Amino acid sequence: MPYSNRELTNRVNIWLSKIRREKPHSYPCNIPLSLETCDAEHSELTFRFEARDDMENPWGVTHGGVLATAMDLAMGAAARTVLDQADTPTVNMNIGYLRPVPLHTSVLIHVCVLHGGKHLATLHATAYLDGEEHPCVSAEGVYFMKNKPLILEEV
């Protein structure tokens, strides 16, 4: 279902607000992810999140599990909103940690919907430190599509 940039931006922002409101106890739902840019024509979204102190691993950088969760959340948000899916559970996700992500850093996650089929969607995400060209994390995910439309209500 094609959307304009404005419509897709609105869908993503409503969905992010909705999950935070409905799941305030959930760490993944409360990763500070926000939509930075949107290219509806090419099914690409860029999200931003800030690496906080509570995301620190024993070596003083952002924990890999937090980065994996942020990548999964960003790809899941893209699958739901771009492909109009009420639910998109993760089937498989492969992740590569290319370099450490310092704390107190803005991370940009660029997500591209590669394919949306009848039952599966394939997405790719690449994370960059804000202002840098070289990626720090790369992931590819496969998401199950239940083929029920995403119902969004503005708050």
Backbone hydrogen bonds in HBPLUS format (Angstrom, degrees):
<---DONOR---> <-ACCEPTOR-->    atom                        ^
c    i                          cat <-CA-CA->   ^        H-A-AA   ^      H-
h    n   atom  resd res      DA  || num        DHA   H-A  angle D-A-AA Bond
n    s   type  num  typ     dist DA aas  dist angle  dist       angle   num
A0008-LEU N   A0004-SER O   2.92 MM   4  6.13 168.6  1.93 158.4 161.3     1
A0009-THR N   A0005-ASN O   2.89 MM   4  5.98 161.6  1.92 148.5 154.1     2
A0010-ASN N   A0006-ARG O   2.99 MM   4  6.17 159.5  2.03 147.0 152.6     3
A0011-ARG N   A0007-GLU O   2.93 MM   4  6.19 157.0  1.98 148.1 154.5     4
A0012-VAL N   A0008-LEU O   2.96 MM   4  6.20 166.8  1.98 157.4 159.6     5
A0013-ASN N   A0009-THR O   3.01 MM   4  6.18 170.0  2.02 153.1 156.2     6
A0014-ILE N   A0010-ASN O   2.95 MM   4  6.08 159.6  2.00 151.5 157.0     7
A0015-TRP N   A0011-ARG O   2.97 MM   4  6.13 161.7  2.00 148.4 153.8     8
A0016-LEU N   A0012-VAL O   2.90 MM   4  6.14 166.7  1.92 158.9 162.0     9
A0017-SER N   A0013-ASN O   3.08 MM   4  6.19 160.8  2.12 143.4 148.7    10
A0018-LYS N   A0014-ILE O   2.87 MM   4  6.02 154.6  1.93 147.9 155.8    11
A0019-ILE N   A0015-TRP O   3.01 MM   4  6.30 164.7  2.03 159.5 160.6    12
A0020-ARG N   A0016-LEU O   3.28 MM   4  6.41 158.3  2.33 144.2 150.0    13
A0021-ARG N   A0017-SER O   2.97 MM   4  6.11 153.6  2.04 148.5 156.1    14
A0022-GLU N   A0018-LYS O   2.86 MM   4  6.00 162.4  1.89 155.6 160.4    15
A0023-LYS N   A0019-ILE O   2.89 MM   4  5.66 141.0  2.04 138.2 147.1    16
A0026-SER N   A0023-LYS O   3.11 MM   3  5.41 160.9  2.15 113.1 119.1    17
A0030-ASN N   A0027-TYR O   3.01 MM   3  5.19 146.8  2.12 106.7 117.1    18
A0031-ILE N   A0028-PRO O   3.39 MM   3  5.50 171.1  2.40 108.2 108.1    19
A0033-LEU N   A0031-ILE O   2.57 MM   2  5.61 132.3  1.79 119.8 103.3    20
A0034-SER N   A0048-ARG O   2.88 MM  14  5.29 150.0  1.97 147.6 157.3    21
A0048-ARG N   A0034-SER O   2.74 MM  14  5.29 151.1  1.83 151.7 161.3    22
A0036-GLU N   A0046-THR O   2.67 MM  10  5.39 161.6  1.70 151.9 155.6    23
A0037-THR N   A0046-THR O   3.15 MM   9  5.09 155.2  2.22 130.9 137.2    24
A0046-THR N   A0037-THR O   2.96 MM   9  5.09 166.5  1.98 142.0 139.5    25
A0039-ASP N   A0044-GLU O   2.78 MM   5  5.10 163.6  1.81 167.0 162.6    26
A0042-HIS N   A0039-ASP O   3.19 MM   3  5.68 131.8  2.44 109.1 119.7    27
A0044-GLU N   A0039-ASP O   3.09 MM   5  5.10 171.1  2.10 137.0 139.7    28
A0043-SER N   A0040-ALA O   3.18 MM   3  4.83 158.5  2.23  98.1 104.6    29
A0113-VAL N   A0043-SER O   2.95 MM  70  5.52 169.5  1.97 164.5 168.0    30
A0045-LEU N   A0111-VAL O   2.90 MM  66  5.20 154.3  1.96 145.0 153.6    31
A0111-VAL N   A0045-LEU O   2.68 MM  66  5.20 177.8  1.68 172.7 173.4    32
A0047-PHE N   A0109-ILE O   2.80 MM  62  5.02 161.1  1.84 141.6 144.2    33
A0109-ILE N   A0047-PHE O   2.77 MM  62  5.02 160.2  1.80 138.7 145.6    34
A0049-PHE N   A0107-VAL O   2.94 MM  58  5.39 147.9  2.05 146.8 156.8    35
A0107-VAL N   A0049-PHE O   2.81 MM  58  5.39 165.3  1.83 162.8 168.0    36
A0051-ALA N   A0105-THR O   2.96 MM  54  5.40 168.0  1.98 152.0 155.0    37
A0104-HIS N   A0051-ALA O   2.63 MM  53  5.14 143.4  1.76 143.8 148.6    38
A0055-MET N   A0052-ARG O   3.05 MM   3  5.50 159.8  2.10 115.8 120.4    39
A0056-GLU N   A0053-ASP O   3.21 MM   3  5.59 156.1  2.27 122.0 121.2    40
A0063-HIS N   A0055-MET O   2.74 MM   8  5.80 165.7  1.76 178.8 174.8    41
A0057-ASN N   A0061-VAL O   2.79 MM   4  5.75 153.0  1.86 167.0 175.6    42
A0060-GLY N   A0057-ASN O   3.07 MM   3  5.57 167.8  2.09 123.8 124.5    43
A0062-THR N   A0101-VAL O   2.83 MM  39  5.45 173.9  1.84 166.3 168.0    44
A0066-VAL N   A0063-HIS O   3.09 MM   3  5.38 126.8  2.39 103.7 116.5    45
A0067-LEU N   A0063-HIS O   3.16 MM   4  6.57 157.5  2.21 149.2 155.7    46
A0068-ALA N   A0064-GLY O   2.86 MM   4  6.09 156.4  1.91 147.7 154.3    47
A0069-THR N   A0065-GLY O   2.94 MM   4  6.07 153.9  2.00 139.4 146.7    48
A0070-ALA N   A0066-VAL O   2.87 MM   4  6.14 158.0  1.92 150.8 156.6    49
A0071-MET N   A0067-LEU O   2.94 MM   4  6.16 158.7  1.99 148.7 154.3    50
A0072-ASP N   A0068-ALA O   2.90 MM   4  6.08 161.2  1.94 149.0 154.4    51
A0073-LEU N   A0069-THR O   2.81 MM   4  5.96 159.6  1.85 150.5 156.5    52
A0074-ALA N   A0070-ALA O   2.94 MM   4  6.08 159.2  1.98 146.1 151.6    53
A0075-MET N   A0071-MET O   2.94 MM   4  6.16 165.3  1.96 150.7 154.8    54
A0076-GLY N   A0072-ASP O   2.82 MM   4  5.89 159.4  1.86 147.8 154.4    55
A0077-ALA N   A0073-LEU O   2.87 MM   4  6.00 154.7  1.94 144.1 151.2    56
A0078-ALA N   A0074-ALA O   3.02 MM   4  6.25 155.6  2.08 144.8 151.3    57
A0079-ALA N   A0075-MET O   2.87 MM   4  6.14 162.8  1.90 151.7 156.5    58
A0080-ARG N   A0076-GLY O   2.94 MM   4  6.12 164.8  1.96 150.9 154.8    59
A0081-THR N   A0077-ALA O   3.01 MM   4  6.08 170.5  2.01 150.1 153.0    60
A0082-VAL N   A0078-ALA O   2.84 MM   4  5.54 158.8  1.88 147.0 154.3    61
A0083-LEU N   A0079-ALA O   3.18 MM   4  5.48 146.4  2.30 124.3 134.3    62
A0085-GLN N   A0080-ARG O   2.89 MM   5  4.50 154.9  1.95 125.7 134.1    63
A0086-ALA N   A0148-LYS O   2.63 MM  62  5.41 152.1  1.71 161.2 160.4    64
A0144-PHE N   A0089-PRO O   2.91 MM  55  5.53 162.4  1.94 165.7 165.8    65
A0091-VAL N   A0142-VAL O   2.75 MM  51  5.39 165.0  1.78 150.6 153.1    66
A0092-ASN N   A0142-VAL O   3.26 MM  50  5.17 158.6  2.31 135.5 137.5    67
A0142-VAL N   A0092-ASN O   2.80 MM  50  5.17 159.7  1.84 154.7 157.4    68
A0094-ASN N   A0140-GLU O   2.87 MM  46  5.38 162.4  1.91 159.9 164.5    69
A0140-GLU N   A0094-ASN O   2.93 MM  46  5.38 152.2  2.01 149.0 157.6    70
A0096-GLY N   A0138-SER O   2.72 MM  42  5.15 156.2  1.78 159.5 163.8    71
A0138-SER N   A0096-GLY O   2.97 MM  42  5.15 155.5  2.03 145.7 152.7    72
A0098-LEU N   A0136-CYS O   2.76 MM  38  4.79 145.0  1.88 133.5 140.0    73
A0099-ARG N   A0136-CYS O   3.29 MM  37  4.89 146.2  2.41 131.0 125.4    74
A0130-ASP N   A0106-SER O   2.91 MM  24  5.43 165.9  1.93 152.6 149.5    75
A0108-LEU N   A0128-TYR O   2.81 MM  20  5.22 164.7  1.83 161.0 163.6    76
A0128-TYR N   A0108-LEU O   2.80 MM  20  5.22 153.5  1.87 149.4 158.5    77
A0110-HIS N   A0126-THR O   2.83 MM  16  5.29 165.5  1.85 158.1 153.4    78
A0126-THR N   A0110-HIS O   2.93 MM  16  5.29 151.6  2.01 142.8 151.7    79
A0112-CYS N   A0124-HIS O   2.86 MM  12  5.36 160.8  1.89 159.3 165.4    80
A0124-HIS N   A0112-CYS O   2.99 MM  12  5.36 157.4  2.04 149.6 157.0    81
A0114-LEU N   A0122-THR O   2.84 MM   8  5.47 135.7  2.03 141.2 154.6    82
A0115-HIS N   A0122-THR O   3.14 MM   7  5.13 152.1  2.22 144.4 144.0    83
A0122-THR N   A0115-HIS O   2.81 MM   7  5.13 152.6  1.89 141.7 150.8    84
A0117-GLY N   A0120-LEU O   2.80 MM   3  5.33 162.3  1.83 160.7 161.7    85
A0145-MET N   A0119-HIS O   2.71 MM  26  4.79 164.6  1.74 133.6 134.2    86
A0121-ALA N   A0143-TYR O   2.81 MM  22  5.11 146.7  1.92 145.9 156.1    87
A0143-TYR N   A0121-ALA O   2.83 MM  22  5.11 159.6  1.87 148.0 155.0    88
A0123-LEU N   A0141-GLY O   2.90 MM  18  5.30 163.5  1.92 155.8 160.5    89
A0141-GLY N   A0123-LEU O   2.92 MM  18  5.30 160.3  1.96 142.2 148.6    90
A0125-ALA N   A0139-ALA O   2.81 MM  14  5.17 167.5  1.83 152.3 153.0    91
A0139-ALA N   A0125-ALA O   2.82 MM  14  5.17 158.6  1.87 159.2 158.3    92
A0127-ALA N   A0137-VAL O   2.76 MM  10  5.00 172.4  1.77 150.9 153.0    93
A0136-CYS N   A0127-ALA O   2.77 MM   9  5.71 164.2  1.80 149.7 154.6    94
A0132-GLU N   A0129-LEU O   2.94 MM   3  5.53 154.0  2.01 149.8 147.7    95
